[in-house]
């Protein structure tokens, strides 16, 4: 709170407001953590045919997602 005061932030949120904001955004964080992050952090050696145009083929999509989610993560 000292930093907010130091930079003349006038609308300092209450603890309850912060908790409500986190609660409102929890679903987005869960979705991102369990769907987008594994896709963007997958091993870059996977074939380049993993593009969205190929995903309507259900069998192809299932295999690609399984492989993407089973590869080691590349998070620095």
PDB file of N, CA, C and O in Angstrom:
ATOM      1  N   UNK A   1       0.818  -1.178   0.000  1.00  0.00           N
ATOM      2  CA  UNK A   1       0.000   0.000   0.000  1.00  0.00           C
ATOM      3  C   UNK A   1       0.871   1.254   0.000  1.00  0.00           C
ATOM      4  O   UNK A   1       0.472   2.298  -0.515  1.00  0.00           O
ATOM      5  N   UNK A   2       2.033   1.142   0.568  1.00  0.00           N
ATOM      6  CA  UNK A   2       2.941   2.278   0.602  1.00  0.00           C
ATOM      7  C   UNK A   2       3.313   2.713  -0.810  1.00  0.00           C
ATOM      8  O   UNK A   2       3.433   3.908  -1.079  1.00  0.00           O
ATOM      9  N   UNK A   3       3.498   1.746  -1.718  1.00  0.00           N
ATOM     10  CA  UNK A   3       3.856   2.089  -3.100  1.00  0.00           C
ATOM     11  C   UNK A   3       2.708   2.813  -3.795  1.00  0.00           C
ATOM     12  O   UNK A   3       2.936   3.769  -4.536  1.00  0.00           O
ATOM     13  N   UNK A   4       1.480   2.366  -3.561  1.00  0.00           N
ATOM     14  CA  UNK A   4       0.338   3.049  -4.162  1.00  0.00           C
ATOM     15  C   UNK A   4       0.252   4.487  -3.674  1.00  0.00           C
ATOM     16  O   UNK A   4      -0.004   5.401  -4.457  1.00  0.00           O
ATOM     17  N   UNK A   5       0.464   4.680  -2.402  1.00  0.00           N
ATOM     18  CA  UNK A   5       0.470   6.043  -1.849  1.00  0.00           C
ATOM     19  C   UNK A   5       1.629   6.855  -2.415  1.00  0.00           C
ATOM     20  O   UNK A   5       1.472   8.032  -2.736  1.00  0.00           O
ATOM     21  N   UNK A   6       2.781   6.228  -2.534  1.00  0.00           N
ATOM     22  CA  UNK A   6       3.972   6.915  -3.038  1.00  0.00           C
ATOM     23  C   UNK A   6       3.742   7.463  -4.452  1.00  0.00           C
ATOM     24  O   UNK A   6       4.204   8.556  -4.780  1.00  0.00           O
ATOM     25  N   UNK A   7       3.030   6.702  -5.282  1.00  0.00           N
ATOM     26  CA  UNK A   7       2.773   7.130  -6.656  1.00  0.00           C
ATOM     27  C   UNK A   7       1.439   7.847  -6.802  1.00  0.00           C
ATOM     28  O   UNK A   7       0.912   7.984  -7.906  1.00  0.00           O
ATOM     29  N   UNK A   8       0.896   8.306  -5.671  1.00  0.00           N
ATOM     30  CA  UNK A   8      -0.339   9.104  -5.649  1.00  0.00           C
ATOM     31  C   UNK A   8      -1.520   8.404  -6.321  1.00  0.00           C
ATOM     32  O   UNK A   8      -2.302   9.024  -7.042  1.00  0.00           O
ATOM     33  N   UNK A   9      -1.631   7.111  -6.070  1.00  0.00           N
ATOM     34  CA  UNK A   9      -2.767   6.348  -6.584  1.00  0.00           C
ATOM     35  C   UNK A   9      -3.938   6.626  -5.647  1.00  0.00           C
ATOM     36  O   UNK A   9      -3.889   6.277  -4.468  1.00  0.00           O
ATOM     37  N   UNK A  10      -4.983   7.250  -6.164  1.00  0.00           N
ATOM     38  CA  UNK A  10      -6.078   7.718  -5.320  1.00  0.00           C
ATOM     39  C   UNK A  10      -7.116   6.650  -4.984  1.00  0.00           C
ATOM     40  O   UNK A  10      -7.709   6.685  -3.906  1.00  0.00           O
ATOM     41  N   UNK A  11      -7.337   5.730  -5.868  1.00  0.00           N
ATOM     42  CA  UNK A  11      -8.392   4.739  -5.675  1.00  0.00           C
ATOM     43  C   UNK A  11      -7.800   3.409  -5.206  1.00  0.00           C
ATOM     44  O   UNK A  11      -7.814   2.432  -5.953  1.00  0.00           O
ATOM     45  N   UNK A  12      -7.300   3.365  -4.020  1.00  0.00           N
ATOM     46  CA  UNK A  12      -6.689   2.152  -3.486  1.00  0.00           C
ATOM     47  C   UNK A  12      -7.793   1.139  -3.181  1.00  0.00           C
ATOM     48  O   UNK A  12      -8.695   1.421  -2.391  1.00  0.00           O
ATOM     49  N   UNK A  13      -7.723  -0.041  -3.805  1.00  0.00           N
ATOM     50  CA  UNK A  13      -8.786  -1.031  -3.590  1.00  0.00           C
ATOM     51  C   UNK A  13      -8.707  -1.641  -2.197  1.00  0.00           C
ATOM     52  O   UNK A  13      -7.639  -1.725  -1.590  1.00  0.00           O
ATOM     53  N   UNK A  14      -9.858  -2.059  -1.715  1.00  0.00           N
ATOM     54  CA  UNK A  14      -9.900  -2.749  -0.429  1.00  0.00           C
ATOM     55  C   UNK A  14      -9.501  -4.204  -0.642  1.00  0.00           C
ATOM     56  O   UNK A  14      -9.437  -4.686  -1.773  1.00  0.00           O
ATOM     57  N   UNK A  15      -9.240  -4.881   0.445  1.00  0.00           N
ATOM     58  CA  UNK A  15      -8.900  -6.301   0.385  1.00  0.00           C
ATOM     59  C   UNK A  15     -10.043  -7.088  -0.251  1.00  0.00           C
ATOM     60  O   UNK A  15      -9.799  -7.992  -1.050  1.00  0.00           O
ATOM     61  N   UNK A  16     -11.275  -6.760   0.091  1.00  0.00           N
ATOM     62  CA  UNK A  16     -12.450  -7.440  -0.473  1.00  0.00           C
ATOM     63  C   UNK A  16     -12.552  -7.199  -1.978  1.00  0.00           C
ATOM     64  O   UNK A  16     -12.886  -8.118  -2.726  1.00  0.00           O
ATOM     65  N   UNK A  17     -12.272  -5.994  -2.426  1.00  0.00           N
ATOM     66  CA  UNK A  17     -12.312  -5.698  -3.864  1.00  0.00           C
ATOM     67  C   UNK A  17     -11.263  -6.515  -4.612  1.00  0.00           C
ATOM     68  O   UNK A  17     -11.527  -7.013  -5.706  1.00  0.00           O
ATOM     69  N   UNK A  18     -10.089  -6.654  -4.035  1.00  0.00           N
ATOM     70  CA  UNK A  18      -9.029  -7.448  -4.667  1.00  0.00           C
ATOM     71  C   UNK A  18      -9.446  -8.914  -4.742  1.00  0.00           C
ATOM     72  O   UNK A  18      -9.264  -9.559  -5.774  1.00  0.00           O
ATOM     73  N   UNK A  19     -10.005  -9.443  -3.649  1.00  0.00           N
ATOM     74  CA  UNK A  19     -10.468 -10.834  -3.646  1.00  0.00           C
ATOM     75  C   UNK A  19     -11.558 -11.055  -4.688  1.00  0.00           C
ATOM     76  O   UNK A  19     -11.554 -12.073  -5.381  1.00  0.00           O
ATOM     77  N   UNK A  20     -12.494 -10.109  -4.805  1.00  0.00           N
ATOM     78  CA  UNK A  20     -13.563 -10.233  -5.807  1.00  0.00           C
ATOM     79  C   UNK A  20     -13.007 -10.205  -7.228  1.00  0.00           C
ATOM     80  O   UNK A  20     -13.461 -10.952  -8.095  1.00  0.00           O
ATOM     81  N   UNK A  21     -12.037  -9.353  -7.457  1.00  0.00           N
ATOM     82  CA  UNK A  21     -11.419  -9.259  -8.788  1.00  0.00           C
ATOM     83  C   UNK A  21     -10.705 -10.559  -9.139  1.00  0.00           C
ATOM     84  O   UNK A  21     -10.807 -11.029 -10.272  1.00  0.00           O
ATOM     85  N   UNK A  22      -9.995 -11.139  -8.199  1.00  0.00           N
ATOM     86  CA  UNK A  22      -9.311 -12.417  -8.431  1.00  0.00           C
ATOM     87  C   UNK A  22     -10.330 -13.512  -8.699  1.00  0.00           C
ATOM     88  O   UNK A  22     -10.143 -14.331  -9.599  1.00  0.00           O
ATOM     89  N   UNK A  23     -11.404 -13.531  -7.924  1.00  0.00           N
ATOM     90  CA  UNK A  23     -12.453 -14.535  -8.102  1.00  0.00           C
ATOM     91  C   UNK A  23     -13.090 -14.412  -9.491  1.00  0.00           C
ATOM     92  O   UNK A  23     -13.368 -15.425 -10.133  1.00  0.00           O
ATOM     93  N   UNK A  24     -13.324 -13.178  -9.960  1.00  0.00           N
ATOM     94  CA  UNK A  24     -13.934 -12.964 -11.280  1.00  0.00           C
ATOM     95  C   UNK A  24     -13.024 -13.464 -12.400  1.00  0.00           C
ATOM     96  O   UNK A  24     -13.509 -13.907 -13.441  1.00  0.00           O
ATOM     97  N   UNK A  25     -11.732 -13.396 -12.197  1.00  0.00           N
ATOM     98  CA  UNK A  25     -10.782 -13.767 -13.252  1.00  0.00           C
ATOM     99  C   UNK A  25     -10.241 -15.188 -13.123  1.00  0.00           C
ATOM    100  O   UNK A  25      -9.412 -15.603 -13.934  1.00  0.00           O
ATOM    101  N   UNK A  26     -10.682 -15.926 -12.143  1.00  0.00           N
ATOM    102  CA  UNK A  26     -10.159 -17.271 -11.891  1.00  0.00           C
ATOM    103  C   UNK A  26     -10.424 -18.220 -13.056  1.00  0.00           C
ATOM    104  O   UNK A  26      -9.548 -19.005 -13.421  1.00  0.00           O
ATOM    105  N   UNK A  27     -11.607 -18.161 -13.640  1.00  0.00           N
ATOM    106  CA  UNK A  27     -11.937 -19.057 -14.747  1.00  0.00           C
ATOM    107  C   UNK A  27     -11.023 -18.798 -15.944  1.00  0.00           C
ATOM    108  O   UNK A  27     -10.588 -19.736 -16.612  1.00  0.00           O
ATOM    109  N   UNK A  28     -10.735 -17.534 -16.211  1.00  0.00           N
ATOM    110  CA  UNK A  28      -9.837 -17.198 -17.316  1.00  0.00           C
ATOM    111  C   UNK A  28      -8.435 -17.747 -17.061  1.00  0.00           C
ATOM    112  O   UNK A  28      -7.800 -18.279 -17.972  1.00  0.00           O
ATOM    113  N   UNK A  29      -7.961 -17.619 -15.849  1.00  0.00           N
ATOM    114  CA  UNK A  29      -6.638 -18.142 -15.507  1.00  0.00           C
ATOM    115  C   UNK A  29      -6.586 -19.651 -15.614  1.00  0.00           C
ATOM    116  O   UNK A  29      -5.601 -20.207 -16.099  1.00  0.00           O
ATOM    117  N   UNK A  30      -7.642 -20.320 -15.163  1.00  0.00           N
ATOM    118  CA  UNK A  30      -7.705 -21.778 -15.252  1.00  0.00           C
ATOM    119  C   UNK A  30      -7.679 -22.216 -16.711  1.00  0.00           C
ATOM    120  O   UNK A  30      -6.925 -23.115 -17.084  1.00  0.00           O
ATOM    121  N   UNK A  31      -8.515 -21.569 -17.539  1.00  0.00           N
ATOM    122  CA  UNK A  31      -8.571 -21.897 -18.958  1.00  0.00           C
ATOM    123  C   UNK A  31      -7.212 -21.698 -19.617  1.00  0.00           C
ATOM    124  O   UNK A  31      -6.742 -22.569 -20.349  1.00  0.00           O
ATOM    125  N   UNK A  32      -6.586 -20.567 -19.363  1.00  0.00           N
ATOM    126  CA  UNK A  32      -5.290 -20.274 -19.955  1.00  0.00           C
ATOM    127  C   UNK A  32      -4.236 -21.274 -19.513  1.00  0.00           C
ATOM    128  O   UNK A  32      -3.445 -21.747 -20.329  1.00  0.00           O
ATOM    129  N   UNK A  33      -4.219 -21.596 -18.240  1.00  0.00           N
ATOM    130  CA  UNK A  33      -3.225 -22.508 -17.690  1.00  0.00           C
ATOM    131  C   UNK A  33      -3.370 -23.923 -18.235  1.00  0.00           C
ATOM    132  O   UNK A  33      -2.371 -24.624 -18.399  1.00  0.00           O
ATOM    133  N   UNK A  34      -4.580 -24.346 -18.515  1.00  0.00           N
ATOM    134  CA  UNK A  34      -4.810 -25.730 -18.919  1.00  0.00           C
ATOM    135  C   UNK A  34      -5.023 -25.934 -20.413  1.00  0.00           C
ATOM    136  O   UNK A  34      -5.087 -27.079 -20.862  1.00  0.00           O
ATOM    137  N   UNK A  35      -5.136 -24.871 -21.193  1.00  0.00           N
ATOM    138  CA  UNK A  35      -5.312 -25.042 -22.638  1.00  0.00           C
ATOM    139  C   UNK A  35      -4.267 -24.286 -23.451  1.00  0.00           C
ATOM    140  O   UNK A  35      -3.576 -24.880 -24.279  1.00  0.00           O
ATOM    141  N   UNK A  36      -4.151 -23.013 -23.225  1.00  0.00           N
ATOM    142  CA  UNK A  36      -3.261 -22.199 -24.057  1.00  0.00           C
ATOM    143  C   UNK A  36      -1.799 -22.407 -23.689  1.00  0.00           C
ATOM    144  O   UNK A  36      -0.964 -22.592 -24.575  1.00  0.00           O
ATOM    145  N   UNK A  37      -1.476 -22.381 -22.415  1.00  0.00           N
ATOM    146  CA  UNK A  37      -0.077 -22.527 -21.999  1.00  0.00           C
ATOM    147  C   UNK A  37       0.559 -23.817 -22.510  1.00  0.00           C
ATOM    148  O   UNK A  37       1.678 -23.764 -23.021  1.00  0.00           O
ATOM    149  N   UNK A  38      -0.100 -24.980 -22.399  1.00  0.00           N
ATOM    150  CA  UNK A  38       0.531 -26.188 -22.938  1.00  0.00           C
ATOM    151  C   UNK A  38       0.777 -26.117 -24.444  1.00  0.00           C
ATOM    152  O   UNK A  38       1.754 -26.679 -24.939  1.00  0.00           O
ATOM    153  N   UNK A  39      -0.097 -25.435 -25.170  1.00  0.00           N
ATOM    154  CA  UNK A  39       0.085 -25.339 -26.617  1.00  0.00           C
ATOM    155  C   UNK A  39       1.233 -24.411 -26.996  1.00  0.00           C
ATOM    156  O   UNK A  39       1.985 -24.705 -27.926  1.00  0.00           O
ATOM    157  N   UNK A  40       1.375 -23.299 -26.289  1.00  0.00           N
ATOM    158  CA  UNK A  40       2.442 -22.374 -26.662  1.00  0.00           C
ATOM    159  C   UNK A  40       3.786 -22.767 -26.081  1.00  0.00           C
ATOM    160  O   UNK A  40       4.822 -22.257 -26.506  1.00  0.00           O
ATOM    161  N   UNK A  41       3.776 -23.673 -25.111  1.00  0.00           N
ATOM    162  CA  UNK A  41       5.045 -24.080 -24.513  1.00  0.00           C
ATOM    163  C   UNK A  41       5.472 -25.483 -24.931  1.00  0.00           C
ATOM    164  O   UNK A  41       6.410 -26.045 -24.366  1.00  0.00           O
ATOM    165  N   UNK A  42       4.776 -26.051 -25.930  1.00  0.00           N
ATOM    166  CA  UNK A  42       5.123 -27.410 -26.345  1.00  0.00           C
ATOM    167  C   UNK A  42       6.447 -27.422 -27.101  1.00  0.00           C
ATOM    168  O   UNK A  42       6.909 -26.395 -27.596  1.00  0.00           O
ATOM    169  N   UNK A  43       7.025 -28.572 -27.175  1.00  0.00           N
ATOM    170  CA  UNK A  43       8.305 -28.765 -27.845  1.00  0.00           C
ATOM    171  C   UNK A  43       8.200 -28.306 -29.293  1.00  0.00           C
ATOM    172  O   UNK A  43       7.297 -28.726 -30.017  1.00  0.00           O
ATOM    173  N   UNK A  44       9.103 -27.463 -29.707  1.00  0.00           N
ATOM    174  CA  UNK A  44       9.069 -26.892 -31.060  1.00  0.00           C
ATOM    175  C   UNK A  44       9.424 -27.904 -32.150  1.00  0.00           C
ATOM    176  O   UNK A  44       9.320 -27.600 -33.338  1.00  0.00           O
ATOM    177  N   UNK A  45       9.841 -29.102 -31.746  1.00  0.00           N
ATOM    178  CA  UNK A  45      10.187 -30.102 -32.756  1.00  0.00           C
ATOM    179  C   UNK A  45       8.964 -30.857 -33.272  1.00  0.00           C
ATOM    180  O   UNK A  45       9.086 -31.690 -34.171  1.00  0.00           O
ATOM    181  N   UNK A  46       7.789 -30.574 -32.713  1.00  0.00           N
ATOM    182  CA  UNK A  46       6.579 -31.217 -33.235  1.00  0.00           C
ATOM    183  C   UNK A  46       6.365 -30.765 -34.678  1.00  0.00           C
ATOM    184  O   UNK A  46       6.759 -29.657 -35.044  1.00  0.00           O
ATOM    185  N   UNK A  47       5.757 -31.597 -35.483  1.00  0.00           N
ATOM    186  CA  UNK A  47       5.567 -31.240 -36.898  1.00  0.00           C
ATOM    187  C   UNK A  47       4.806 -29.932 -37.075  1.00  0.00           C
ATOM    188  O   UNK A  47       3.976 -29.556 -36.247  1.00  0.00           O
ATOM    189  N   UNK A  48       5.106 -29.258 -38.163  1.00  0.00           N
ATOM    190  CA  UNK A  48       4.470 -27.971 -38.438  1.00  0.00           C
ATOM    191  C   UNK A  48       3.048 -28.124 -38.967  1.00  0.00           C
ATOM    192  O   UNK A  48       2.388 -27.115 -39.218  1.00  0.00           O
ATOM    193  N   UNK A  49       2.554 -29.342 -39.146  1.00  0.00           N
ATOM    194  CA  UNK A  49       1.182 -29.518 -39.609  1.00  0.00           C
ATOM    195  C   UNK A  49       0.174 -29.285 -38.487  1.00  0.00           C
ATOM    196  O   UNK A  49      -1.027 -29.478 -38.678  1.00  0.00           O
ATOM    197  N   UNK A  50       0.654 -28.876 -37.330  1.00  0.00           N
ATOM    198  CA  UNK A  50      -0.227 -28.599 -36.193  1.00  0.00           C
ATOM    199  C   UNK A  50      -0.800 -27.190 -36.319  1.00  0.00           C
ATOM    200  O   UNK A  50      -0.526 -26.323 -35.489  1.00  0.00           O
ATOM    201  N   UNK A  51      -1.576 -26.974 -37.338  1.00  0.00           N
ATOM    202  CA  UNK A  51      -2.192 -25.667 -37.546  1.00  0.00           C
ATOM    203  C   UNK A  51      -3.703 -25.809 -37.388  1.00  0.00           C
ATOM    204  O   UNK A  51      -4.250 -26.905 -37.512  1.00  0.00           O
ATOM    205  N   UNK A  52      -4.361 -24.706 -37.117  1.00  0.00           N
ATOM    206  CA  UNK A  52      -5.789 -24.751 -36.835  1.00  0.00           C
ATOM    207  C   UNK A  52      -6.623 -25.259 -38.007  1.00  0.00           C
ATOM    208  O   UNK A  52      -7.694 -25.825 -37.788  1.00  0.00           O
ATOM    209  N   UNK A  53      -6.170 -25.077 -39.228  1.00  0.00           N
ATOM    210  CA  UNK A  53      -6.925 -25.550 -40.389  1.00  0.00           C
ATOM    211  C   UNK A  53      -7.055 -27.074 -40.395  1.00  0.00           C
ATOM    212  O   UNK A  53      -7.998 -27.610 -40.977  1.00  0.00           O
ATOM    213  N   UNK A  54      -6.135 -27.762 -39.765  1.00  0.00           N
ATOM    214  CA  UNK A  54      -6.171 -29.229 -39.724  1.00  0.00           C
ATOM    215  C   UNK A  54      -7.002 -29.772 -38.564  1.00  0.00           C
ATOM    216  O   UNK A  54      -7.281 -30.970 -38.515  1.00  0.00           O
ATOM    217  N   UNK A  55      -7.396 -28.916 -37.641  1.00  0.00           N
ATOM    218  CA  UNK A  55      -8.084 -29.396 -36.443  1.00  0.00           C
ATOM    219  C   UNK A  55      -9.512 -29.886 -36.669  1.00  0.00           C
ATOM    220  O   UNK A  55      -9.985 -30.675 -35.852  1.00  0.00           O
ATOM    221  N   UNK A  56     -10.242 -29.478 -37.720  1.00  0.00           N
ATOM    222  CA  UNK A  56     -11.576 -30.050 -37.922  1.00  0.00           C
ATOM    223  C   UNK A  56     -11.558 -31.570 -38.119  1.00  0.00           C
ATOM    224  O   UNK A  56     -12.565 -32.227 -37.856  1.00  0.00           O
ATOM    225  N   UNK A  57     -10.455 -32.133 -38.567  1.00  0.00           N
ATOM    226  CA  UNK A  57     -10.320 -33.582 -38.672  1.00  0.00           C
ATOM    227  C   UNK A  57     -10.164 -34.099 -37.244  1.00  0.00           C
ATOM    228  O   UNK A  57      -9.103 -33.944 -36.639  1.00  0.00           O
ATOM    229  N   UNK A  58     -11.219 -34.712 -36.703  1.00  0.00           N
ATOM    230  CA  UNK A  58     -11.257 -35.076 -35.283  1.00  0.00           C
ATOM    231  C   UNK A  58     -10.125 -36.019 -34.878  1.00  0.00           C
ATOM    232  O   UNK A  58      -9.498 -35.824 -33.837  1.00  0.00           O
ATOM    233  N   UNK A  59      -9.863 -37.029 -35.687  1.00  0.00           N
ATOM    234  CA  UNK A  59      -8.800 -37.983 -35.348  1.00  0.00           C
ATOM    235  C   UNK A  59      -7.440 -37.291 -35.311  1.00  0.00           C
ATOM    236  O   UNK A  59      -6.642 -37.516 -34.400  1.00  0.00           O
ATOM    237  N   UNK A  60      -7.186 -36.448 -36.310  1.00  0.00           N
ATOM    238  CA  UNK A  60      -5.938 -35.686 -36.367  1.00  0.00           C
ATOM    239  C   UNK A  60      -5.811 -34.783 -35.135  1.00  0.00           C
ATOM    240  O   UNK A  60      -4.757 -34.730 -34.501  1.00  0.00           O
ATOM    241  N   UNK A  61      -6.896 -34.076 -34.806  1.00  0.00           N
ATOM    242  CA  UNK A  61      -6.867 -33.146 -33.677  1.00  0.00           C
ATOM    243  C   UNK A  61      -6.594 -33.870 -32.362  1.00  0.00           C
ATOM    244  O   UNK A  61      -5.807 -33.393 -31.544  1.00  0.00           O
ATOM    245  N   UNK A  62      -7.228 -34.997 -32.158  1.00  0.00           N
ATOM    246  CA  UNK A  62      -7.026 -35.748 -30.913  1.00  0.00           C
ATOM    247  C   UNK A  62      -5.572 -36.178 -30.780  1.00  0.00           C
ATOM    248  O   UNK A  62      -4.976 -36.042 -29.711  1.00  0.00           O
ATOM    249  N   UNK A  63      -5.002 -36.697 -31.863  1.00  0.00           N
ATOM    250  CA  UNK A  63      -3.599 -37.123 -31.818  1.00  0.00           C
ATOM    251  C   UNK A  63      -2.670 -35.943 -31.547  1.00  0.00           C
ATOM    252  O   UNK A  63      -1.733 -36.063 -30.759  1.00  0.00           O
ATOM    253  N   UNK A  64      -2.920 -34.814 -32.188  1.00  0.00           N
ATOM    254  CA  UNK A  64      -2.057 -33.645 -32.010  1.00  0.00           C
ATOM    255  C   UNK A  64      -2.139 -33.098 -30.592  1.00  0.00           C
ATOM    256  O   UNK A  64      -1.118 -32.768 -29.989  1.00  0.00           O
ATOM    257  N   UNK A  65      -3.352 -33.003 -30.061  1.00  0.00           N
ATOM    258  CA  UNK A  65      -3.493 -32.491 -28.701  1.00  0.00           C
ATOM    259  C   UNK A  65      -2.870 -33.440 -27.690  1.00  0.00           C
ATOM    260  O   UNK A  65      -2.238 -32.997 -26.731  1.00  0.00           O
ATOM    261  N   UNK A  66      -3.041 -34.738 -27.893  1.00  0.00           N
ATOM    262  CA  UNK A  66      -2.401 -35.688 -26.980  1.00  0.00           C
ATOM    263  C   UNK A  66      -0.891 -35.535 -27.025  1.00  0.00           C
ATOM    264  O   UNK A  66      -0.234 -35.531 -25.984  1.00  0.00           O
ATOM    265  N   UNK A  67      -0.346 -35.413 -28.207  1.00  0.00           N
ATOM    266  CA  UNK A  67       1.105 -35.267 -28.337  1.00  0.00           C
ATOM    267  C   UNK A  67       1.584 -33.935 -27.761  1.00  0.00           C
ATOM    268  O   UNK A  67       2.625 -33.871 -27.107  1.00  0.00           O
ATOM    269  N   UNK A  68       0.819 -32.882 -28.008  1.00  0.00           N
ATOM    270  CA  UNK A  68       1.195 -31.554 -27.494  1.00  0.00           C
ATOM    271  C   UNK A  68       1.186 -31.530 -25.974  1.00  0.00           C
ATOM    272  O   UNK A  68       2.072 -30.940 -25.357  1.00  0.00           O
ATOM    273  N   UNK A  69       0.201 -32.161 -25.374  1.00  0.00           N
ATOM    274  CA  UNK A  69       0.092 -32.127 -23.921  1.00  0.00           C
ATOM    275  C   UNK A  69       1.018 -33.128 -23.252  1.00  0.00           C
ATOM    276  O   UNK A  69       1.247 -33.034 -22.046  1.00  0.00           O
ATOM    277  N   UNK A  70       1.556 -34.081 -23.999  1.00  0.00           N
ATOM    278  CA  UNK A  70       2.458 -35.075 -23.426  1.00  0.00           C
ATOM    279  C   UNK A  70       3.931 -34.706 -23.553  1.00  0.00           C
ATOM    280  O   UNK A  70       4.783 -35.374 -22.966  1.00  0.00           O
ATOM    281  N   UNK A  71       4.249 -33.655 -24.311  1.00  0.00           N
ATOM    282  CA  UNK A  71       5.648 -33.289 -24.508  1.00  0.00           C
ATOM    283  C   UNK A  71       6.148 -32.443 -23.340  1.00  0.00           C
ATOM    284  O   UNK A  71       5.357 -31.792 -22.657  1.00  0.00           O
ATOM    285  N   UNK A  72       7.452 -32.454 -23.112  1.00  0.00           N
ATOM    286  CA  UNK A  72       8.021 -31.625 -22.035  1.00  0.00           C
ATOM    287  C   UNK A  72       7.767 -30.148 -22.305  1.00  0.00           C
ATOM    288  O   UNK A  72       7.760 -29.718 -23.458  1.00  0.00           O
ATOM    289  N   UNK A  73       7.561 -29.382 -21.260  1.00  0.00           N
ATOM    290  CA  UNK A  73       7.301 -27.950 -21.376  1.00  0.00           C
ATOM    291  C   UNK A  73       8.583 -27.192 -21.610  1.00  0.00           C
ATOM    292  O   UNK A  73       9.647 -27.601 -21.145  1.00  0.00           O
ATOM    293  N   UNK A  74       8.489 -26.094 -22.326  1.00  0.00           N
ATOM    294  CA  UNK A  74       9.643 -25.241 -22.607  1.00  0.00           C
ATOM    295  C   UNK A  74       9.431 -23.878 -21.963  1.00  0.00           C
ATOM    296  O   UNK A  74       9.375 -22.859 -22.653  1.00  0.00           O
ATOM    297  N   UNK A  75       9.316 -23.864 -20.665  1.00  0.00           N
ATOM    298  CA  UNK A  75       9.110 -22.591 -19.957  1.00  0.00           C
ATOM    299  C   UNK A  75      10.428 -22.204 -19.285  1.00  0.00           C
ATOM    300  O   UNK A  75      10.970 -22.951 -18.471  1.00  0.00           O
ATOM    301  N   UNK A  76      10.923 -21.031 -19.640  1.00  0.00           N
ATOM    302  CA  UNK A  76      12.212 -20.608 -19.060  1.00  0.00           C
ATOM    303  C   UNK A  76      12.145 -20.413 -17.564  1.00  0.00           C
ATOM    304  O   UNK A  76      13.147 -20.060 -16.942  1.00  0.00           O
TER     305      UNK A  76
END
